[in-house]
Amino acid sequence: MEGLKDYKGREQAYVKHRLLEAYLKRLFMIVGQFQKTICYVDCFAGPWEENRDDLMDTSIGISMKIMTECRETLARMGKDVRFRALYIEKSKRSHAKLQTFLRRNTRNEIVAESYCGEFFDLRQEVLNWCGSDDFAFFFIDPKGWKKVVEIPTLKPLLQRPKSEFIINFMYDFILRTHTQKEFEEDMAAIFGEVPNTAKMCPAVRERYLLTLYRKHLKEHMPGIGGRPRSAWVPILDPERDRTKYELVYLTRSPKGIEVFMSASEQLDFVQRKVRARTKQDRTEEKTGQSNLFGGEELMAEKGDRVDLESVKSFWINNLSVEPRQFGIVDLADMLEETGWFESDLQKALGELLSEGRVVNMDTNGKRRSRFLHFDKNQNKGERLKRIEL
């Protein structure tokens, strides 16, 4: 896989950066259609453990490349969009590397600056730099969680209008500390209450904690410009079957949820390939023998992420004998509530249509690969109704 060799020992960062890359490209191209200035803020920039001089194995190099490419593409479309970037790093040594990189690689078309200091202490300066009128995207990717993911820490940023966030929720740390009495005050600041996960199995506990955290985030994000929405994607340990951390996404845009989950679905395949390749490499290092098959051949076949019958039941419960229209807002509601991908919803709907239990009122009898076009009719979508058997 291209670039993976630069992430040896931190393969989970490769997966994270592929999501950031895929999402930022689509985000900037969409926002650039109606905003004249786009601000990008990396709150824990580094660079850390980089292996390339061009920093393309860091969020710094990736974001600069994407901003440059998107600005050029938007210019060809007749959109003169100004990009501004702010990188924050507390380590003086890393900040010096960051400054050197920005001096050498920043073009006139992009304003790139850096602050040296603790994110917690610089929050007001960050807000002053962003101003209040332009769109801003905040990438919050720390090494720990103290004075980072707690709601009181994030609240000043959450209350800013025209803002989106990807927050690295350090689940591995939280999992080990959320039941310890000495951390109860911290947990209340993160979740709004001290979570009780006793007797929960790992999957239920993870979902519960993520739901609680996202709910608390949205409660402190004013609905100016739209209702607060959130989605998430797990980044798995490269070698063990457990979550390393969760990337939590915050927006006020239904389209944003659709785009983020689409990028996350692409990431699902990348993540399986990375984990297969990593496990293979570790085995070869221990045994000294190469496997006859490559990482891709060793990758387990993708099983269903969800029980298809559960998705079909979800559809049936949300339909009636009276036609109901499903557009982008409805898709965002479903993705946000369930954590499924659109392909899961489409596959289940396809089965219901073939079974004669549901009908799409707007297909005109045509066969299509997508059984419901949520973006038709200016994002108002198409009409479905349940058939009584």
N, C-alpha and C positions, 0 to 999 in steps of 0.2 A: 504494500500500500504506500502510495507516494507520501513521503515526509514522515512516516511512522518511525523510521530509524533515528530521527532527531529527538524522539520522545522516550528513549529507552529509560525504564525505571519510573516513568510518569505517563504511562500510556493513557490513563484516564484524562489527562490534560489534552491529549490529541483529540479524543472524542468531544470534549467540551469545546475546543477551538473550532471543530468542524461545525458544530451547532451554531456557534457565534457567527462564523463566516456565512453559513447558509441563511441565517435569519437576518443579519445586518444587510446583506445584499438586497433582499426583498423589501425590508423595512425602509431603507434609504430611497429606493426607487419609488415606493408608494408615497412616502412623506414628501419627497422631492417634487411631486406633482402639484402640491399646494402650499408648501412652505419655502420661503426664500433663504432661510438659515436653519441648519441642522447642527445641534451640539451633541458631541459624544464625550462622555465622562467615564474614564476608567479609574475607579476609586482605590484600587490596589494593583498598580500597574506592573511593578517589578522594574527591570526584568529579573527573573529568578531561574536558575538552572538552565539558561538558554544554551543551545549548542550551535547556533548560527549567527554570523555577524549581522545578517540582514534582519534578525529578530523575527523571522517568519514562523518560528516555533513559540511565539509569545502573542498575547493579545495586542501588544503594541504594534508589531509589524503587520499583523493580520488586519487590524482596524485601519491603519494608515493606507494599506493597499486597497481595501474595500472603498474607503472614502474617495480615494483618487479615481478608481475605476467608475464609481457611481457618478461622481461629478462630471467626468468626461462623457459618460453615456447620457446623462441628463442634458448636458450642453448640446449634444447632437440632436436632442429632441426639442431644443429651443428653450430649455429651462436653465436659467442662471442661478444655481443654488450655491450658497456659501457654506462651507463646512468648517466647523471649529472643533478642536479636540483638546481635552484637558486630561493629563495623566498625573495621578497622585502616587507618591511612593515615600515611605517613611525612612528607608535605609539610605544613608548618604552615599554609600558606595554604589548601590543600584541606581539611585537618582542621577549620579554622575554619568553612568552608562546611558541612562535614558536621555539626558540632555545632549550628550554627544550624538546619539542616534538621531534625535529630532533636528539638531543643527544640520546634519549631513543629508537628511532625507525629506525634510519638509519643503514642499513646493509653495510658491506664492499663492496658489489657489486654495490652500488649506492653512488655517491658522492653528498651530499646535503649540501648546504651552504645558508646563509641568510645575507642580508644587511639591516641595519636600516637607513631609510632616505626617502626623497621624490623621487619618481620615476623620476620626471623631472630632478632633480639634479644628479641622479645616472646613467643616460642613457649611458654615455661613459664608465663608470665602468662595466655596464652590457655587453656592446659590447666587452670590453676587456676580460671579463670572458668567453664569448661565443667563442671568436676567430673568424676566418673567414672560416675555412675549414669544420666544422661539421654542421650537420643539427640542427636547433633550432626551437622550437615552443614557441611562446610568447602568454601567456594568460593575457589579459589586461582587468581587471574587477574592475574598480574603483567605488567609491560611488558617485562621481560627474563627471564633464566633463572638468573643467578648467585645462589647462596645462596637458591634457591627450589625448583627441580625436582630437585636432587640428592637422592639417597636419605638421606644423613646429615642433611640439613636437615629432611626430612619425617619421618624415622623416629620422633621423639617423638609426632607426631600419628598416624602410621600405627598405632602400638601401642596407641592408645586404643580400648577396646571401644565398641560401639554408635555407630559413626561411618561416615559416607559422605563421598566426596570427588568434586568435579569439578576437575580440574587443567588449566590451560591450558598444554599442552606446546608451547613456542615453536618449532615445527618449522622455521620459516624461519631462525631463529638457529642452531639445532642443525645444520641441513643445511650451513650455510656454515662451521661450525667443527669438526665431528666428525672431519674428516680431517687437521686441522692438528696438528702435533706439540706445539706449545705448549699445546694444550688437552687433551692425553691424560689428565692427572690429573683434570680436570673430567669428561671423558667416562666415565672409569672410575667416578666417583662417581654419574653418572647411570644408566649402563647395567650396572654391575657388571663391565665389561670395556671395553676399547677396541674399538669395533666396526670391522670390516673390511668396507666396502661396495664395494670395488673390483670393477669389471666388472658391477655390478648396474645394471639399468635403473631409472629413477626410481620406477616403481610398486613394484617388488620391494624397492628400498632403503627406501622409506617404510614399507612393511609390516614389513620386517625390524626397523627401528629402533623402531617402535611396539610390536612384539611383545616385543622385548628389554627395553624400558623397563617395560612392563606386568608382565612376568615378575619383574623386579627389585623393583618396587613390592610385588607380592603376597608375595614372599619375606620382606618385613619387616613384613607385616601379620598378626599372630597370628590363628589360626582360631577364636578364642573367639566363639561365637555363629554359626558357620558358616564354610565354606571361603571364603577371599578370591577375589573375582571382579572382572573388569575388562572394560570395553568402551570404544569410542572413536568419535568422529565428526569428520571433517575439516571445517574452516571454510576455504573457498576464498578466494583473492584476488578482490575484486569485479570486476576487469577482466581478469586474466590467468588462464590455465588452470593454476594451481598452488596448492598448499596454503599457506595463510597460517599457520595453527596447527591443532593437534589438541586437542580436548577429551577428556581421559582420565577415565573414570569408574571409581571403586572402591567396592565394596560387599561385604558378606558374604551378601547376599540374592539368591536366584535370581529372585524376583519383581522385585527392583530392576533386574536386567539386562533383563527383559522390558519394564518400564516405560520405562527409559532408551532402549532401542532403538526402542520405539514412538514416543517423542517425537522421536528422531532421524529416523525415517522421515517424520514430518510436516515436519521441518526441511528435508529434501531438496527438497521442492517449494518451500518458502519461499525457500531459497537460490538456486534456479534463477531464480525471479521477480526476486529482488533483483539478481542479476548481470545479467539481461537489462535491467532498468530502469536500472541504473548505466551499462552500456555505451551504452545509448541516450542517456542524459543527457550523457555525455561527448562523444559524437559531435555532438549538437546544440550543445554549448558550442563545439566546434572549428569547426563549419561554419556556425553561426548559423541553421540550418534545422531545422524540426521535422519529425519523421517522421510519415507519415500513420497509422502504426499505433502503438498503445501498447506498453508494455513487455511486457505479457502476451501480446499477439499476436505479438511478435517472439521470444518465448521458444522455444527449440528444443524439439521434441518429446522427451519423456523416452524415452531408449533403455533397454534392459535394463541394470540395474546389474551383473548377473552373467550368465554363460553358463548358460542354463537346463539345458542338458545336464549341466553340471558339478554343478548342484544335484540333478538326478535321480540321477546316479551316487552322490552323497553319500548320498542316501536308500537306494538299493539296497545300498550297502556297509554300512549300519547296520541292515539288516533281514535276517531269515532266514525260513525256512518255518515256524518256530515263532513264535507271536504274541509281540510285545514291546510293553509299555506305554510311552507317551510322555506325560509330564506336564510341569509347569512347570520342574522341575529339569532334565529332558532338553532342553527348549527353551532354557533359559539356557546349558546346555553347548554347544549347537549355535551359538547366537548369539555366544557368547564366542569359540568356536574359529574361526568363519568370517568374522564381521563382516557377515553377511547380515542382512536384515530377515526378520521372520516371514512377510511377504507373499511373499518369494522362496521360502521353504520351502513355503508353502501352494500357490503356483502350480505348482511342480514336482511336488508330491504329487498335485495335481489331475490333471495329465497322466498320471502313473503309474497312478492309479486308472482313468481313462478308457481307458487302454491295456490294462487288465486285468493289469498287472504287480504291483499291490499291492492289498490289500483292507483296509478299516477294519472290524474285527470288531464295532464298537459303534455303527454308524449305523442299524441296523435297516432298511436299504434306503432311507432318506430322503435326498433331495437337499439339500445345504447349501452355503452360500457359503463357509464355512470347512470345509475337508476334514478337519481334525483339531482337536478342542477340547482343548488342553493343560490347560485349567483345570477340566475335568470331574472328577467323583468326588473332590472336595476337593483339586484340583490334581494328582491322580495321572494324569489324562488318559485316553486311549483306546488301544486295542490295534490294531497294524498287523502284517501279515505279508506276506512276499513270495510271489508265485506263480511256481512253476517253469514255464517255458514249454517 
